[in-house]
Amino acid sequence: MAAAAVAFGPGLAGTRSASALPVGADAYLRLVPELFAAPPTAPDHSEVIVVGSGFGASAAALRLAESGSRVTVLERGLRWPRDPQREIFTTDLLADGRGLYHRVAFIGPTGVPVTCDDFAGVLDVVDYPNLSVWRGAAVGGGSVVFTGVMIAPDQRFFEHVFGSRLDYREMTSTWYPKVRSMLRLDAMPQDIYGAPEFTHSRRWDADARAAGYSPHRIDGIWNWDVVRDELAGRVRRSAIAGESNLGNSNGAKFDLTQNYIPAAEATGRALVCHAHRVLAVGQEPDGRYRVDVEVVDPFGTVLRTRTLTCDRLVLGAGSIGTTELLLRARHTGALANLDERVGRGWGTNGDAVLVRSFAVTDGFAGDQGAPSASRIVDESGMPLSLENWFVAGTAKDVGMLASLGMTLDPRRAEVTYDAGAGRAVVNWPSGGEREGVEALRAVHNAMAEAGGTVPGARPMAPDVNASFTAHPLGGAVLGEVTDGYGRVHGHPGLYVVDGALIPGSTGTVNPSLTIAALAERNIARIIAERG
Ligand SMILES: Cc1cc2nc3c(=O)[nH]c(=O)nc-3n(C[C@H](O)[C@H](O)[C@H](O)COP(=O)(O)OP(=O)(O)OC[C@H]3O[C@@H](n4cnc5c(N)ncnc54)[C@H](O)[C@@H]3O)c2cc1C
């Protein structure tokens, strides 16, 4: 354990103290010593550098490595192990620094306040004017913290969003199935749906039916055998105990650290460097790309800064991360030919969290299982979907029912660069989500009335909460800032592969399947055409 601590830098363990709730360095070192292992050293020059290790980045890294390129992946977050019995990740109810990425105070959507250490936790929450944005910060990106729903949009919604940019038939015949098989996506099996921990899912479906909807099962990334092990008491409870937002310690969530990322490493040509925060990117006169990066310890102390170079640069830092790097490069002139539309076309996927209370859940008093069972679609007004969600951050089922709502809201915002603060700013207009919230509220109220429940859970949680998004999309939109395959205009060898490509919405479904499938499509073309 001590050796692991020394690996990141002499004297790390015990030298940094906790903030408001003292958990502190010694506790993290004891609980998850793996987090303190030194990251690999990135080569000074790589054929390909991939920034980030989420859905788009991991798919691109694997395919490029398979095609023979030497790939260096730079990920700002830590590399988290998994263990059937240990608590690797923290919990929503009593979160410590492992939960949030360098943020010490936070109120979750169900109103539970969190105060913790300044640590490289897995969930990055950043407040912008009128909107907070949630995203993953770990090897595996958003796959570590997401709720695991991976579904494709209906054709009419897909075409509404993408127009002629993408061919729906090509996506559904080739690229969605490719990701589905890689990630073993599947709907919740009946035996799990029937377990007490999913009483809330059955109740949600019953309320939807009572309101006249036909809930249908949706695919998830969950390893149902691990969920069964949890139900049988063979492994530590996690997915069935309402854990997901801050990670699942036992591997129940089949995140990217169990498929794309190890597959890339198994080629022998991909090196994943965690704790590497990319500060800036640019292009040299000889055409090579330059990447300024700092190596940070889990408490955020900068251990080294380096400038790396590569022949080709793949941006997979997510909608916010990639857009920020591009905006900064445009501001400094490091990427001189960028399109003026960088930062535009940004949206929240029209998402909101909805809560109802006073639901009788058949006397079940335990935690709500995290995997989502089903979904409904409503097109009576602004098209939208509601998914069965879980209530995190309560030790007991407190009679609350949650949904995730996604509308086809046309609202878009521009992300700009605040040079003084050195960061991107999402300029979400005050009340910009109002129309979508009203559309969601109408369906939510119908389900509440039909099911004999009450919208909201005051004073803890409003009925429809769109004060944050977990689905940031856009900023380097496909066919605008890039060509139709993510190749950045004006900079040969520079690609965007993540949610920044998506024009603000994935058409009333969660974005990750579309992001990964689009990355598979684009990188296949880039490899075939050698650039
Ligand atoms: C709580 C929660 C629940 C969600 N549930 C679902 C769901 O059920 N289904 C679904 O489809 N989507 C869900 N999402 C959204 C989903 O996680 C994202 O849409 C998806 O992960 C985006 O993929 P990406 O490839 O664009 O980037 P990401 O997966 O966000 O990956 C980007 C990576 O880049 C890294 N990075 C960023 N900046 C830098 C930098 N400067 N240097 C180095 N590395 C950097 C980040 O740490 C991150 O690992 C959820 C999100 C959250 C937060």
The ligand as a MOL file (V3000), in Angstrom:
LIG
                    3D

  0  0  0     0  0            999 V3000
M  V30 BEGIN CTAB
M  V30 COUNTS 53 58 0 0 0
M  V30 BEGIN ATOM
M  V30 1 C -25.4310 10.2500 -13.8560 0
M  V30 2 C -25.4680 10.0230 -15.3330 0
M  V30 3 C -26.3260 9.0690 -15.8550 0
M  V30 4 C -26.3610 8.8590 -17.2360 0
M  V30 5 N -27.1490 7.8470 -17.7300 0
M  V30 6 C -27.1120 7.5660 -19.0540 0
M  V30 7 C -27.8150 6.4470 -19.5730 0
M  V30 8 O -28.4560 5.6740 -18.8540 0
M  V30 9 N -27.7150 6.2120 -20.9050 0
M  V30 10 C -26.9920 7.0160 -21.7460 0
M  V30 11 O -26.9620 6.7590 -22.9430 0
M  V30 12 N -26.3250 8.0790 -21.2680 0
M  V30 13 C -26.3440 8.3600 -19.9490 0
M  V30 14 N -25.6020 9.4010 -19.4700 0
M  V30 15 C -24.8560 10.2380 -20.4380 0
M  V30 16 C -23.5830 9.5380 -20.9310 0
M  V30 17 O -22.7670 9.2380 -19.8340 0
M  V30 18 C -22.8680 10.4530 -21.9220 0
M  V30 19 O -23.7610 10.8310 -22.9430 0
M  V30 20 C -21.6780 9.7690 -22.5490 0
M  V30 21 O -20.8090 9.2470 -21.5780 0
M  V30 22 C -20.9140 10.7430 -23.4320 0
M  V30 23 O -19.9240 10.0300 -24.1300 0
M  V30 24 P -18.6770 10.7850 -24.7430 0
M  V30 25 O -17.8670 9.7960 -25.4940 0
M  V30 26 O -19.1620 11.9760 -25.4700 0
M  V30 27 O -17.8320 11.3540 -23.5180 0
M  V30 28 P -17.6360 10.8490 -22.0270 0
M  V30 29 O -18.1590 9.4820 -21.8310 0
M  V30 30 O -18.1290 11.9300 -21.1430 0
M  V30 31 O -16.0560 10.7550 -21.9170 0
M  V30 32 C -15.2250 11.8750 -21.9640 0
M  V30 33 C -13.9600 11.5640 -21.1880 0
M  V30 34 O -12.9940 12.5690 -21.4370 0
M  V30 35 C -12.3360 12.8840 -20.2340 0
M  V30 36 N -11.8290 14.2590 -20.3450 0
M  V30 37 C -12.5550 15.3950 -20.4210 0
M  V30 38 N -11.7470 16.4600 -20.5280 0
M  V30 39 C -10.4760 15.9760 -20.5310 0
M  V30 40 C -9.1950 16.5840 -20.5990 0
M  V30 41 N -9.0550 17.9120 -20.7140 0
M  V30 42 N -8.0870 15.8000 -20.5430 0
M  V30 43 C -8.2150 14.4420 -20.4450 0
M  V30 44 N -9.4110 13.8200 -20.3600 0
M  V30 45 C -10.5200 14.5780 -20.4250 0
M  V30 46 C -13.4000 12.7280 -19.1740 0
M  V30 47 O -12.8240 12.5310 -17.8880 0
M  V30 48 C -14.1610 11.5150 -19.6860 0
M  V30 49 O -13.6190 10.3180 -19.1820 0
M  V30 50 C -25.5430 9.6370 -18.1000 0
M  V30 51 C -24.6790 10.5950 -17.5660 0
M  V30 52 C -24.6210 10.7900 -16.2000 0
M  V30 53 C -23.6720 11.8130 -15.6610 0
M  V30 END ATOM
M  V30 BEGIN BOND
M  V30 1 1 1 2
M  V30 2 1 2 3
M  V30 3 2 2 52
M  V30 4 2 3 4
M  V30 5 1 4 5
M  V30 6 1 4 50
M  V30 7 2 5 6
M  V30 8 1 6 7
M  V30 9 1 6 13
M  V30 10 2 7 8
M  V30 11 1 7 9
M  V30 12 1 9 10
M  V30 13 2 10 11
M  V30 14 1 10 12
M  V30 15 2 12 13
M  V30 16 1 13 14
M  V30 17 1 14 15
M  V30 18 1 14 50
M  V30 19 1 15 16
M  V30 20 1 16 17
M  V30 21 1 16 18
M  V30 22 1 18 19
M  V30 23 1 18 20
M  V30 24 1 20 21
M  V30 25 1 20 22
M  V30 26 1 22 23
M  V30 27 1 23 24
M  V30 28 2 24 25
M  V30 29 1 24 26
M  V30 30 1 24 27
M  V30 31 1 27 28
M  V30 32 2 28 29
M  V30 33 1 28 30
M  V30 34 1 28 31
M  V30 35 1 31 32
M  V30 36 1 32 33
M  V30 37 1 33 34
M  V30 38 1 33 48
M  V30 39 1 34 35
M  V30 40 1 35 36
M  V30 41 1 35 46
M  V30 42 1 36 37
M  V30 43 1 36 45
M  V30 44 2 37 38
M  V30 45 1 38 39
M  V30 46 1 39 40
M  V30 47 2 39 45
M  V30 48 1 40 41
M  V30 49 2 40 42
M  V30 50 1 42 43
M  V30 51 2 43 44
M  V30 52 1 44 45
M  V30 53 1 46 47
M  V30 54 1 46 48
M  V30 55 1 48 49
M  V30 56 2 50 51
M  V30 57 1 51 52
M  V30 58 1 52 53
M  V30 END BOND
M  V30 END CTAB
M  END
